[in-house]
Amino acid sequence: MAGSCCTEQPKFDGMSAGFKRALWIVIAINAAMFVVEMFAGALAGSQALKADALDFLGDTITYAISLLVIGRSVRMRASAALFKGLGLAAMGLWVFGSTLWQVFVIGQPDPTVMGWVGFLALIANLASVAVLMAYRDGDSNVRSVWVCSRNDAIGNVAVIGAAGLVALTGTAWPDLAVAGLMAGLFLWSSVQIIRQAVGEFGADSGLRKRRGRVEQT
């Protein structure tokens, strides 16, 4: 009895009706906000809004993949998380590249549109975070959902701050700085997700080998 309390409990793998409902809700929220923010980013000429819109798109895809692999093998769930981590890294690199390009074609974004859309996106993301709060711990597939939601909320606060600084300074540099910081956040989050997914691959391989040796004896 005393030893059983120290046994490591298996991580939540998403197998619950509540988690699936939560995923459907945040898929709808993020898909809608991707369309809104990408349009607003083009209208306002804001690189930060476009970067945040891509984060919404990435989250929509992440949540959909997470939903599809629920109940599948550890290897398949870890593969899905690895794919999402690599996609997040690619998105971060794209934002970095487009931000560097924007430096040489600087045009001041519209701070009013940035501020209002950033505030709307923050409300959407806080709603997603509230829905997913109970499921923030779990395997790499479940955790990737929480990491993306956290990124969204942080990104929206940064966009609102950038809008105020653009209005205050009359330059595009705060917008570009926030886009760069968000790209860095994408890359750091991708490292976290990939690291956990690789660890789960290793653990699963070790378990398969032990089972194979048992079957041979």
TILOMI-122651 format. One record per residue (C-alpha): residue number from 0; residue in three letters; z, x, y. Coordinates in Angstrom, 3 decimals. Last residue first. Example, Ala and Ser with C-alpha at 12.3 -4.5 7.8 and 13.67 -1.06 7.14 Angstrom:
// residues 2
LOBA   resi   resn          Z          X          Y
LOBA      1    SER      7.140     13.670     -1.060
LOBA      0    ALA      7.800     12.300     -4.500
***
This chain:
// residues 217
LOBA   resi   resn          Z          X          Y
LOBA    216    THR    -22.326     10.984    -16.030
LOBA    215    GLN    -25.796     10.502    -14.522
LOBA    214    GLU    -24.790      7.264    -12.757
LOBA    213    VAL    -21.839      9.010    -11.101
LOBA    212    ARG    -24.074     11.857     -9.895
LOBA    211    GLY    -26.541      9.360     -8.385
LOBA    210    ARG    -23.752      7.426     -6.672
LOBA    209    ARG    -22.500     10.658     -5.092
LOBA    208    LYS    -26.025     11.496     -3.918
LOBA    207    ARG    -26.525      8.028     -2.420
LOBA    206    LEU    -23.189      8.271     -0.567
LOBA    205    GLY    -24.159     11.644      0.897
LOBA    204    SER    -27.511     10.239      2.025
LOBA    203    ASP    -25.751      7.282      3.671
LOBA    202    ALA    -23.336      9.581      5.519
LOBA    201    GLY    -26.191     11.768      6.718
LOBA    200    PHE    -28.258      8.812      7.932
LOBA    199    GLU    -25.151      7.423      9.647
LOBA    198    GLY    -24.686     10.725     11.478
LOBA    197    VAL    -28.340     10.680     12.528
LOBA    196    ALA    -27.847      7.169     13.958
LOBA    195    GLN    -24.702      8.249     15.841
LOBA    194    ARG    -26.472     11.242     17.391
LOBA    193    ILE    -29.564      9.176     18.242
LOBA    192    ILE    -27.474      6.558     20.062
LOBA    191    GLN    -25.491      9.098     22.074
LOBA    190    VAL    -28.587     11.175     22.922
LOBA    189    SER    -30.455      8.037     24.022
LOBA    188    SER    -27.543      7.155     26.313
LOBA    187    TRP    -27.804     10.561     27.998
LOBA    186    LEU    -31.571     10.160     28.474
LOBA    185    PHE    -31.306      6.649     29.915
LOBA    184    LEU    -28.469      7.772     32.230
LOBA    183    GLY    -30.626     10.645     33.479
LOBA    182    ALA    -33.443      8.204     34.243
LOBA    181    MET    -30.905      6.062     36.106
LOBA    180    LEU    -29.885      9.069     38.184
LOBA    179    GLY    -33.523      9.767     39.058
LOBA    178    ALA    -34.151      6.161     40.080
LOBA    177    VAL    -30.974      6.313     42.185
LOBA    176    ALA    -32.197      9.457     43.955
LOBA    175    LEU    -35.621      7.897     44.595
LOBA    174    ASP    -34.081      4.842     46.243
LOBA    173    PRO    -31.693      7.000     48.288
LOBA    172    TRP    -34.681      9.157     49.377
LOBA    171    ALA    -36.851      6.327     50.691
LOBA    170    THR    -35.804      6.780     54.330
LOBA    169    GLY    -34.454      4.555     57.122
LOBA    168    THR    -30.987      6.057     56.697
LOBA    167    LEU    -28.874      2.888     56.837
LOBA    166    ALA    -31.394      0.469     55.343
LOBA    165    VAL    -32.217      2.921     52.550
LOBA    164    LEU    -28.484      3.550     52.050
LOBA    163    GLY    -27.755     -0.158     51.650
LOBA    162    ALA    -30.610     -0.604     49.186
LOBA    161    ALA    -29.438      2.458     47.235
LOBA    160    GLY    -25.977      0.912     46.820
LOBA    159    ILE    -27.510     -2.277     45.457
LOBA    158    VAL    -29.665     -0.205     43.088
LOBA    157    ALA    -26.616      1.791     41.914
LOBA    156    VAL    -24.633     -1.377     41.154
LOBA    155    ASN    -27.644     -2.611     39.213
LOBA    154    GLY    -27.947      0.589     37.199
LOBA    153    ILE    -24.289      0.558     36.149
LOBA    152    ALA    -24.606     -3.040     34.932
LOBA    151    ASP    -27.818     -2.296     33.065
LOBA    150    ASN    -26.532      0.864     31.438
LOBA    149    ARG    -23.531     -1.046     30.054
LOBA    148    SER    -25.864     -3.575     28.483
LOBA    147    CYS    -27.923     -0.772     26.929
LOBA    146    VAL    -24.826      0.882     25.473
LOBA    145    TRP    -23.601     -2.445     24.053
LOBA    144    VAL    -26.853     -3.098     22.194
LOBA    143    SER    -26.968      0.492     20.929
LOBA    142    ARG    -23.480     -0.043     19.490
LOBA    141    VAL    -24.684     -2.783     17.142
LOBA    140    ASN    -27.487     -0.655     15.651
LOBA    139    SER    -25.371      2.510     15.630
LOBA    138    ASP    -22.571      0.789     13.690
LOBA    137    GLY    -19.874     -1.204     15.439
LOBA    136    ASP    -17.876     -1.499     18.620
LOBA    135    ARG    -19.033     -3.456     21.701
LOBA    134    TYR    -19.180     -6.769     19.811
LOBA    133    ALA    -16.475     -8.766     21.632
LOBA    132    MET    -17.903     -7.747     24.996
LOBA    131    LEU    -21.430     -8.929     24.133
LOBA    130    VAL    -21.390    -12.276     25.985
LOBA    129    ALA    -19.419    -10.848     28.912
LOBA    128    VAL    -21.788     -7.864     29.129
LOBA    127    SER    -24.789    -10.199     29.178
LOBA    126    ALA    -23.260    -12.287     31.994
LOBA    125    LEU    -22.467     -9.073     33.881
LOBA    124    ASN    -26.104     -8.112     33.405
LOBA    123    ALA    -27.480    -11.328     34.862
LOBA    122    ILE    -25.083    -11.148     37.830
LOBA    121    LEU    -26.106     -7.519     38.426
LOBA    120    ALA    -29.784     -8.490     38.261
LOBA    119    LEU    -29.280    -11.083     40.991
LOBA    118    PHE    -27.461     -8.484     43.143
LOBA    117    GLY    -30.260     -5.955     42.608
LOBA    116    VAL    -32.788     -8.631     43.519
LOBA    115    TRP    -30.955     -9.333     46.772
LOBA    114    GLY    -30.398     -5.697     47.695
LOBA    113    MET    -33.848     -4.392     46.800
LOBA    112    VAL    -35.554     -7.287     48.590
LOBA    111    THR    -33.549     -6.527     51.736
LOBA    110    PRO    -33.983     -2.755     51.401
LOBA    109    ASP    -37.806     -2.936     51.488
LOBA    108    PRO    -38.933      0.427     50.146
LOBA    107    GLN    -39.812      3.352     52.457
LOBA    106    GLY    -43.018      4.993     51.357
LOBA    105    ILE    -43.070      8.497     49.985
LOBA    104    VAL    -46.242      9.648     48.246
LOBA    103    PHE    -45.113     13.154     47.264
LOBA    102    VAL    -41.645     12.038     46.203
LOBA    101    GLN    -43.228      9.117     44.319
LOBA    100    TRP    -44.759     11.538     41.819
LOBA     99    LEU    -41.323     12.992     41.111
LOBA     98    THR    -39.990      9.460     40.604
LOBA     97    SER    -42.870      8.651     38.243
LOBA     96    GLY    -42.030     11.674     36.120
LOBA     95    PHE    -38.276     11.014     35.964
LOBA     94    VAL    -38.904      7.335     35.196
LOBA     93    TRP    -41.280      8.295     32.393
LOBA     92    LEU    -38.769     10.793     30.978
LOBA     91    GLY    -36.063      8.121     30.932
LOBA     90    MET    -38.378      5.656     29.199
LOBA     89    ALA    -39.225      8.224     26.541
LOBA     88    ALA    -35.504      8.873     25.959
LOBA     87    LEU    -34.823      5.147     25.632
LOBA     86    GLY    -37.651      4.874     23.112
LOBA     85    LEU    -36.168      7.760     21.120
LOBA     84    GLY    -32.798      6.004     21.041
LOBA     83    LYS    -34.399      2.711     20.054
LOBA     82    PHE    -36.246      4.366     17.174
LOBA     81    LEU    -33.033      6.053     16.043
LOBA     80    ALA    -31.200      2.716     16.189
LOBA     79    ALA    -33.903      1.104     14.050
LOBA     78    SER    -33.737      3.976     11.567
LOBA     77    ALA    -29.935      3.623     11.436
LOBA     76    ARG    -30.327     -0.069     10.622
LOBA     75    MET    -32.920      0.753      7.951
LOBA     74    ARG    -30.772      3.468      6.382
LOBA     73    VAL    -27.657      1.277      6.404
LOBA     72    SER    -29.614     -1.396      4.526
LOBA     71    ARG    -30.602     -4.700      6.117
LOBA     70    GLY    -28.179     -7.455      7.121
LOBA     69    ILE    -29.136     -7.293     10.790
LOBA     68    VAL    -32.459     -5.468     11.083
LOBA     67    LEU    -34.384     -8.148     13.002
LOBA     66    LEU    -31.616     -8.904     15.513
LOBA     65    SER    -31.242     -5.253     16.468
LOBA     64    ILE    -35.009     -5.018     16.913
LOBA     63    ALA    -34.944     -7.988     19.304
LOBA     62    TYR    -31.943     -6.579     21.180
LOBA     61    THR    -33.613     -3.210     21.667
LOBA     60    ILE    -36.909     -4.764     22.775
LOBA     59    THR    -35.158     -6.852     25.422
LOBA     58    ASP    -33.013     -3.863     26.384
LOBA     57    GLY    -36.039     -1.667     26.933
LOBA     56    LEU    -37.628     -4.356     29.088
LOBA     55    PHE    -34.428     -4.701     31.143
LOBA     54    ASP    -34.295     -0.910     31.546
LOBA     53    LEU    -37.919     -1.000     32.628
LOBA     52    ALA    -36.928     -3.460     35.350
LOBA     51    ASP    -34.179     -1.040     36.416
LOBA     50    ALA    -36.762      1.723     36.833
LOBA     49    LYS    -39.005     -0.639     38.791
LOBA     48    LEU    -36.094     -1.592     41.047
LOBA     47    ALA    -35.280      2.097     41.610
LOBA     46    GLN    -38.913      2.893     42.438
LOBA     45    SER    -38.905      0.289     45.193
LOBA     44    GLY    -42.164     -0.690     46.887
LOBA     43    ALA    -40.613     -4.039     47.823
LOBA     42    LEU    -43.354     -6.187     46.264
LOBA     41    ALA    -43.885     -3.836     43.299
LOBA     40    GLY    -40.154     -3.695     42.646
LOBA     39    ALA    -39.862     -7.468     43.095
LOBA     38    PHE    -42.550     -8.073     40.454
LOBA     37    MET    -40.918     -5.594     38.077
LOBA     36    GLU    -37.510     -7.088     38.830
LOBA     35    VAL    -38.428    -10.715     38.125
LOBA     34    VAL    -40.435     -9.995     34.950
LOBA     33    PHE    -37.733     -7.720     33.519
LOBA     32    MET    -35.075    -10.249     34.563
LOBA     31    ALA    -36.598    -12.977     32.404
LOBA     30    ALA    -36.823    -10.720     29.342
LOBA     29    ASN    -33.243     -9.545     29.896
LOBA     28    ILE    -31.691    -13.009     30.097
LOBA     27    ALA    -33.640    -14.381     27.103
LOBA     26    ILE    -32.778    -11.381     24.910
LOBA     25    VAL    -29.161    -11.623     26.129
LOBA     24    ILE    -28.821    -15.176     24.818
LOBA     23    TRP    -30.577    -14.473     21.509
LOBA     22    LEU    -28.317    -11.449     20.935
LOBA     21    ALA    -25.142    -13.447     21.593
LOBA     20    ARG    -26.274    -16.076     19.088
LOBA     19    LYS    -26.768    -13.336     16.486
LOBA     18    PHE    -23.323    -11.886     17.249
LOBA     17    GLY    -21.680    -15.289     16.838
LOBA     16    ALA    -23.451    -15.993     13.544
LOBA     15    SER    -22.007    -12.804     12.083
LOBA     14    MET    -23.437     -9.851     10.193
LOBA     13    GLY    -23.755     -7.412     13.085
LOBA     12    ASP    -22.876     -4.290     11.092
LOBA     11    PHE    -19.213     -3.948     12.112
LOBA     10    LYS    -18.014     -0.495     11.076
LOBA      9    PRO    -16.439     -0.041      7.671
LOBA      8    GLN    -12.657      0.425      7.842
LOBA      7    GLU    -11.275      3.916      7.463
LOBA      6    THR     -8.411      3.903      4.951
LOBA      5    CYS     -5.082      4.646      6.639
LOBA      4    CYS     -3.661      1.180      5.952
LOBA      3    SER     -4.527      1.568      2.269
LOBA      2    GLY     -2.305      4.610      1.827
LOBA      1    ALA      0.942      2.743      2.439
LOBA      0    MET      0.000      0.000      0.000
***
